[in-house]
Amino acid sequence: MSQFKYRAVAEDGKVVSGQADALNLPELESRLSRIGLSLIRADALRDDGASLLRRRKVGSRELINFFFHMESLLRAGVPMLEALADLRDSADTLAMRELAGGLRDRIETGSPLSTAMEAYPQTFSKLLIGLVRAGEMAGKLPEVLAEITASLKWQDEVTAQLKKAVTYPAFVAVVITGVVFFLMTYLVPQLVAFIQNMGQDLPLHTRALIATSDFVIAWWWAIITVPVALFLGIRWLAARNRSVRLWIDRHWLRVPVIGEVIQKILLARFANTFGLMYSSGFTIIEGLTSCEEAAGNLEVGDAIHMVRNLITQGVPVSEAFATVGLFPPLVLRMIKVGEQTGELDNALRNVSYFYSRDIRESVDRLQTMIEPAMTVVMGLILGWIMLSVLGPIYDTISKIKT
């Protein structure tokens, strides 16, 4: 099957571009017509990693809807080809129509759903493909799809909580930085010129304000570009040097307040993923391997890798987790209870539920702390400027009165 880059016209007359798989041009034209597009031109591409990256991206909400749609229709007894055809015809976005159509074409040639999903690595992770394959082998595909839907919804909620914790402080910091730049580059120089014309000795805090203003005016370009360059440089090093990334990931977990929230999110994701895989029929070793790949933090990933090695050597599951030293007592206690009762998946779900609730409370608490802190910072900056400017003026007026 070849990869084609095409230009087509939709029913409303809009010209769209994209990529799709097909055996030949007639099949490509037939596939596009089924999603309401008329082919204008198509060029064959090599089916390599670069072409895969150029495919239309399916968003997280669309992915959740995909698994929910498939689970609902399969559970109702609708054949898979009809379920995918229904999704292809009813999808709101071209990316989802292309995805559903491509999966349907592959399944129609005899491939199972999990194998068809492997052609879309930018949309389906190895974890999702493995879970679907396990559901197919066990004959419980609708149940596994329901578990995947619930897990993706949970991950989406956690991501939203993390964005909520980061977006507001970042916005306030940008506003404060902009206000300070305006004061230092425009307002302060005008006021300072007026103060210096009074011809009196300036106090230390006023001289510090003048020096700061002069520095910002002279080096504003460096103040803006150096942090951005440092960030990009560190990110570039982290992508190419495992030691740098490990150092960054380790210290992220130790940042006051924010590090605690990040650690809870990572542990909740681990418990959710591990519990989902275990309940789907994967062995503990297979589940830990997938959790290591999807950890999102090298410090946590290395800890899971160590746990997996200890269990392979015959160490009990709870003892292996306790030996690592990264997991808090709650996780260790739940794992031990699940190991003893034979309900490890339920114990891990309880851990995930507890952390999900705790994450929401931690994010709200973090925002409650950040708002007054930002207000205090802004007040101190404005107070320093007002004291440095109005202080000499008040002294001059007092001397005139006397």
Phi, psi and omega per residue, in radians:
M1 nan 2.349 -3.070
S2 -1.800 2.797 3.098
Q3 -1.798 2.255 -3.113
F4 -2.080 2.428 2.960
K5 -1.774 2.206 -2.977
Y6 -2.268 2.799 2.916
R7 -2.154 2.318 -3.077
A8 -2.512 2.862 3.124
V9 -2.010 2.321 -3.139
A10 -1.451 3.056 -3.102
E11 -1.141 -0.459 3.126
D12 -1.524 0.100 3.106
G13 1.577 -0.025 -3.118
K14 -1.393 2.362 3.116
V15 -1.542 2.253 -3.128
V16 -2.178 2.685 3.085
S17 -2.151 2.652 3.135
G18 -3.085 -2.963 3.122
Q19 -2.331 2.589 -3.140
A20 -2.707 2.742 3.095
D21 -1.658 2.479 3.076
A22 -2.870 2.730 3.112
L23 -1.260 -0.602 -3.122
N24 -2.782 3.137 -3.100
L25 -1.118 -0.750 3.107
P26 -1.029 -0.698 3.111
E27 -1.168 -0.673 3.085
L28 -1.060 -0.792 3.130
E29 -1.076 -0.684 3.124
S30 -1.162 -0.723 3.135
R31 -1.128 -0.737 -3.134
L32 -1.170 -0.631 -3.137
S33 -1.142 -0.524 -3.135
R34 -1.240 -0.341 3.093
I35 -1.881 0.325 3.019
G36 1.449 0.466 -3.137
L37 -2.120 2.499 3.063
S38 -1.915 2.133 -3.042
L39 -1.169 2.318 3.048
I40 -1.803 -0.862 -3.091
R41 -2.705 2.591 3.118
A42 -2.542 2.449 3.092
D43 -2.220 2.372 3.140
A44 -1.310 2.445 3.091
L45 -2.086 2.776 3.014
R46 -1.275 2.425 -3.123
D47 -1.514 1.250 -3.136
D48 -2.039 -3.055 -3.104
G49 -1.084 -0.606 -3.114
A50 -1.156 -0.683 3.135
S51 -1.205 -0.581 3.105
L52 -1.115 -0.638 -3.117
L53 -1.186 -0.408 -3.083
R54 -1.516 -0.036 3.120
R55 -1.193 2.706 3.133
R56 -1.128 2.368 -3.078
K57 -1.521 2.372 3.066
V58 -1.657 2.201 -3.105
G59 -1.249 2.927 -3.103
S60 -1.121 -0.702 3.121
R61 -1.149 -0.669 3.100
E62 -1.147 -0.647 3.122
L63 -1.139 -0.711 3.078
I64 -1.066 -0.789 3.117
N65 -1.091 -0.616 3.118
F66 -1.066 -0.903 -3.109
F67 -1.181 -0.635 3.105
F68 -1.139 -0.749 3.128
H69 -1.080 -0.829 -3.113
M70 -1.141 -0.737 -3.141
E71 -1.103 -0.754 -3.103
S72 -1.131 -0.800 -3.091
L73 -1.257 -0.707 3.124
L74 -1.147 -0.670 3.117
R75 -1.151 -0.523 3.125
A76 -1.422 -0.023 3.095
G77 1.625 0.146 3.120
V78 -1.329 2.294 3.095
P79 -1.035 2.641 -3.044
M80 -1.083 -0.716 -3.136
L81 -1.080 -0.695 3.105
E82 -1.209 -0.632 3.114
A83 -1.107 -0.758 3.122
L84 -1.208 -0.633 3.098
A85 -1.136 -0.695 3.101
D86 -1.117 -0.741 3.115
L87 -1.144 -0.694 3.121
R88 -1.067 -0.714 -3.074
D89 -1.395 -0.415 -3.062
S90 -1.843 -0.077 -3.092
A91 -1.145 2.546 -3.112
D92 -1.433 -0.464 -3.058
T93 -1.966 2.672 3.121
L94 -1.167 -0.603 3.135
A95 -1.055 -0.768 3.137
M96 -1.221 -0.628 3.101
R97 -1.124 -0.719 3.103
E98 -1.132 -0.714 -3.129
L99 -1.126 -0.877 -3.120
A100 -1.101 -0.706 3.118
G101 -1.148 -0.719 3.121
G102 -1.136 -0.747 3.099
L103 -1.096 -0.732 -3.130
R104 -1.101 -0.732 -3.137
D105 -1.105 -0.699 -3.132
R106 -1.217 -0.704 3.130
I107 -1.186 -0.575 3.139
E108 -1.131 -0.459 3.114
T109 -1.508 0.031 3.062
G110 1.964 -0.022 -3.134
S111 -1.419 2.479 2.990
P112 -1.252 2.928 -3.087
L113 -1.046 -0.740 -3.118
S114 -1.078 -0.706 3.111
T115 -1.187 -0.686 3.097
A116 -1.105 -0.630 -3.141
M117 -1.161 -0.452 -3.130
E118 -1.104 -0.355 3.125
A119 -1.333 -0.103 -3.115
Y120 -2.222 1.150 -3.090
P121 -1.156 -0.380 3.108
Q122 -1.306 -0.311 -3.132
T123 -1.813 -0.765 -3.076
F124 -1.919 2.116 3.094
S125 -1.316 2.898 3.093
K126 -1.046 -0.599 3.130
L127 -1.095 -0.824 -3.135
L128 -1.125 -0.721 3.127
I129 -1.103 -0.742 3.121
G130 -1.109 -0.692 3.119
L131 -1.139 -0.758 3.118
V132 -1.108 -0.714 3.123
R133 -1.107 -0.693 3.111
A134 -1.131 -0.678 3.101
G135 -1.138 -0.659 3.102
E136 -1.151 -0.734 -3.111
M137 -1.202 -0.596 -3.117
A138 -1.524 -0.114 -3.096
G139 1.248 0.439 -3.114
K140 -2.207 0.750 -3.070
L141 -1.075 -0.794 3.122
P142 -1.028 -0.693 3.137
E143 -1.143 -0.730 3.127
V144 -1.164 -0.700 3.103
L145 -1.089 -0.635 3.082
A146 -1.134 -0.720 3.099
E147 -1.122 -0.720 3.120
I148 -1.095 -0.748 3.127
T149 -1.037 -0.815 3.133
A150 -1.098 -0.707 3.139
S151 -1.152 -0.752 3.132
L152 -1.138 -0.669 3.072
K153 -1.070 -0.763 3.134
W154 -1.090 -0.793 3.132
Q155 -1.085 -0.656 3.119
D156 -1.141 -0.689 3.106
E157 -1.157 -0.719 3.124
V158 -1.130 -0.732 3.096
T159 -1.066 -0.699 3.105
A160 -1.122 -0.677 3.099
Q161 -1.121 -0.720 3.127
L162 -1.140 -0.738 3.105
K163 -1.101 -0.661 3.111
K164 -1.098 -0.664 -3.135
A165 -1.238 -0.491 -3.048
V166 -1.697 -0.634 -2.993
T167 -1.126 -0.847 -3.081
Y168 -1.091 -0.886 3.096
P169 -1.025 -0.682 3.134
A170 -1.119 -0.721 3.129
F171 -1.106 -0.814 -3.139
V172 -1.111 -0.700 3.123
A173 -1.094 -0.696 3.114
V174 -1.135 -0.740 3.131
V175 -1.091 -0.802 3.138
I176 -1.091 -0.745 3.122
T177 -1.077 -0.748 3.107
G178 -1.097 -0.729 3.120
V179 -1.114 -0.765 3.141
V180 -1.094 -0.741 3.104
F181 -1.064 -0.739 3.126
F182 -1.099 -0.778 -3.126
L183 -1.130 -0.757 -3.047
M184 -1.316 -0.505 -3.066
T185 -1.719 -0.343 -3.079
Y186 -2.134 -0.968 -3.016
L187 -1.316 -0.861 -3.071
V188 -1.053 -0.786 3.138
P189 -1.011 -0.636 3.114
Q190 -1.190 -0.740 3.135
L191 -1.206 -0.648 -3.139
V192 -1.132 -0.696 3.109
A193 -1.043 -0.680 3.118
F194 -1.173 -0.702 -3.121
I195 -1.177 -0.742 -3.099
Q196 -1.150 -0.487 3.113
N197 -1.239 -0.243 3.106
M198 -1.276 -0.337 3.053
G199 1.273 0.482 3.121
Q200 -2.012 2.830 3.110
D201 -1.196 2.327 -3.104
L202 -1.628 2.461 3.112
P203 -1.192 2.931 -3.063
L204 -1.058 -0.786 -3.075
H205 -1.169 -0.486 3.078
T206 -1.275 -0.720 3.086
R207 -1.113 -0.618 3.089
A208 -1.142 -0.666 3.100
L209 -1.139 -0.744 3.131
I210 -1.104 -0.741 3.133
A211 -1.131 -0.702 3.114
T212 -1.122 -0.753 3.117
S213 -1.085 -0.774 3.115
D214 -1.079 -0.692 -3.139
F215 -1.138 -0.784 -3.134
V216 -1.099 -0.723 -3.141
I217 -1.139 -0.699 -3.079
A218 -1.360 -0.590 -3.007
W219 -2.103 0.468 -3.095
W220 -1.036 -0.614 -3.122
W221 -1.155 -0.641 3.130
A222 -1.254 -0.658 3.137
I223 -1.079 -0.583 -3.131
I224 -1.449 -0.777 -2.991
T225 -1.441 -0.597 -3.075
V226 -1.079 -0.862 3.101
P227 -1.032 -0.700 3.131
V228 -1.129 -0.757 3.133
A229 -1.130 -0.703 3.100
L230 -1.099 -0.754 -3.140
F231 -1.081 -0.835 -3.135
L232 -1.151 -0.661 3.125
G233 -1.140 -0.783 3.119
I234 -1.132 -0.684 3.109
R235 -1.126 -0.682 3.112
W236 -1.135 -0.762 3.108
L237 -1.123 -0.718 -3.122
A238 -1.116 -0.574 -3.140
A239 -1.271 -0.361 -3.063
R240 -1.999 -0.199 -3.102
N241 -2.254 1.984 -3.078
R242 -1.125 -0.612 -3.132
S243 -1.118 -0.689 3.121
V244 -1.153 -0.783 3.140
R245 -1.118 -0.694 3.120
L246 -1.106 -0.720 3.109
W247 -1.087 -0.750 3.131
I248 -1.143 -0.840 -3.126
D249 -1.076 -0.681 -3.134
R250 -1.141 -0.739 -3.093
H251 -1.358 -0.426 3.037
W252 -1.042 -0.681 -3.124
L253 -1.241 -0.224 -3.104
R254 -1.886 0.086 3.059
V255 -1.193 2.296 -3.130
P256 -0.982 2.392 3.075
V257 1.182 -1.079 -3.088
I258 -1.136 -0.716 3.126
G259 -1.053 -0.630 3.113
E260 -1.119 -0.732 3.123
V261 -1.138 -0.766 3.138
I262 -1.076 -0.738 -3.141
Q263 -1.107 -0.700 3.112
K264 -1.129 -0.686 3.118
I265 -1.124 -0.759 -3.133
L266 -1.143 -0.732 -3.139
L267 -1.204 -0.651 3.090
A268 -1.129 -0.713 3.107
R269 -1.120 -0.713 3.109
F270 -1.083 -0.838 -3.121
A271 -1.087 -0.717 -3.138
N272 -1.123 -0.827 -3.108
T273 -1.179 -0.784 -3.126
F274 -1.110 -0.767 3.115
G275 -1.113 -0.686 3.130
L276 -1.122 -0.765 -3.119
M277 -1.215 -0.692 -3.127
Y278 -1.132 -0.738 3.135
S279 -1.227 -0.364 -3.141
S280 -1.512 -0.001 3.070
G281 1.858 0.017 3.105
F282 -1.320 2.612 3.043
T283 -1.279 2.903 3.138
I284 -1.073 -0.718 -3.131
I285 -1.115 -0.785 3.124
E286 -1.115 -0.715 3.121
G287 -1.106 -0.764 3.135
L288 -1.161 -0.611 3.100
T289 -1.083 -0.794 3.119
S290 -1.171 -0.667 3.119
C291 -1.140 -0.620 3.099
E292 -1.110 -0.736 -3.135
E293 -1.200 -0.543 -3.077
A294 -1.801 0.296 -3.045
A295 -1.108 -0.699 -3.110
G296 1.439 0.030 3.134
N297 -2.681 2.192 -3.072
L298 -1.123 -0.601 3.116
E299 -1.067 -0.822 3.115
V300 -1.210 -0.710 3.124
G301 -1.061 -0.727 3.107
D302 -1.157 -0.627 3.096
A303 -1.127 -0.740 3.108
I304 -1.143 -0.668 3.097
H305 -1.075 -0.718 3.122
M306 -1.156 -0.704 3.094
V307 -1.055 -0.769 -3.126
R308 -1.081 -0.723 3.121
N309 -1.134 -0.705 3.137
L310 -1.133 -0.733 3.133
I311 -1.155 -0.652 3.095
T312 -1.075 -0.558 3.131
Q313 -1.420 -0.031 3.081
G314 1.821 0.051 3.122
V315 -1.290 2.370 3.086
P316 -0.995 2.671 -3.031
V317 -1.025 -0.874 -3.092
S318 -1.099 -0.680 3.120
E319 -1.178 -0.646 3.134
A320 -1.108 -0.766 3.115
F321 -1.150 -0.671 -3.140
A322 -1.187 -0.575 -3.115
T323 -1.141 -0.607 -3.089
V324 -1.107 -0.725 3.097
G325 1.513 0.011 -3.123
L326 -1.595 -0.505 -3.024
F327 -1.522 2.340 -3.090
P328 -1.222 2.901 -3.087
P329 -0.995 -0.599 -3.133
L330 -1.046 -0.836 -3.138
V331 -1.093 -0.768 -3.129
L332 -1.094 -0.723 -3.121
R333 -1.148 -0.769 3.138
M334 -1.117 -0.729 3.136
I335 -1.123 -0.706 3.139
K336 -1.129 -0.752 3.108
V337 -1.119 -0.778 3.122
G338 -1.101 -0.636 3.113
E339 -1.172 -0.691 -3.113
Q340 -1.272 -0.610 -3.093
T341 -1.606 -0.158 -3.096
G342 1.335 0.285 3.135
E343 -2.145 0.995 -3.105
L344 -1.102 -0.637 -3.125
D345 -1.127 -0.712 3.099
N346 -1.157 -0.682 3.112
A347 -1.094 -0.715 3.133
L348 -1.199 -0.609 3.068
R349 -1.109 -0.668 3.101
N350 -1.124 -0.683 3.081
V351 -1.085 -0.801 3.138
S352 -1.072 -0.737 3.134
Y353 -1.118 -0.769 -3.133
F354 -1.068 -0.818 -3.115
Y355 -1.196 -0.601 3.102
S356 -1.045 -0.782 3.107
R357 -1.175 -0.700 -3.123
D358 -1.186 -0.587 3.125
I359 -1.111 -0.789 3.120
R360 -1.034 -0.763 3.137
E361 -1.160 -0.675 -3.141
S362 -1.173 -0.692 3.117
V363 -1.130 -0.770 3.105
D364 -1.093 -0.707 3.118
R365 -1.153 -0.670 3.120
L366 -1.110 -0.765 3.114
Q367 -1.140 -0.653 3.104
T368 -1.090 -0.592 3.122
M369 -1.364 -0.640 -3.036
I370 -1.241 -0.711 -3.071
E371 -0.997 -0.924 3.105
P372 -1.178 -0.544 3.134
A373 -1.123 -0.774 3.107
M374 -1.126 -0.669 3.111
T375 -1.106 -0.723 3.128
V376 -1.129 -0.754 3.130
V377 -1.057 -0.811 3.137
M378 -1.107 -0.698 3.121
G379 -1.130 -0.693 3.127
L380 -1.136 -0.723 3.136
I381 -1.119 -0.829 3.134
L382 -1.139 -0.665 3.111
G383 -1.107 -0.708 3.107
W384 -1.095 -0.773 -3.138
I385 -1.132 -0.790 -3.116
M386 -1.138 -0.729 3.127
L387 -1.142 -0.713 -3.102
S388 -1.206 -0.523 -3.098
V389 -1.576 -0.844 -3.058
L390 -1.372 -0.428 3.141
G391 -1.022 -0.950 3.113
P392 -1.075 -0.629 3.114
I393 -1.117 -0.740 3.127
Y394 -1.127 -0.696 3.112
D395 -1.099 -0.710 3.127
T396 -1.121 -0.758 3.118
I397 -1.113 -0.675 3.126
S398 -1.130 -0.659 3.111
K399 -1.191 -0.636 3.129
I400 -1.124 -0.718 -3.122
K401 -1.136 -0.615 -3.137
T402 -1.390 nan nan
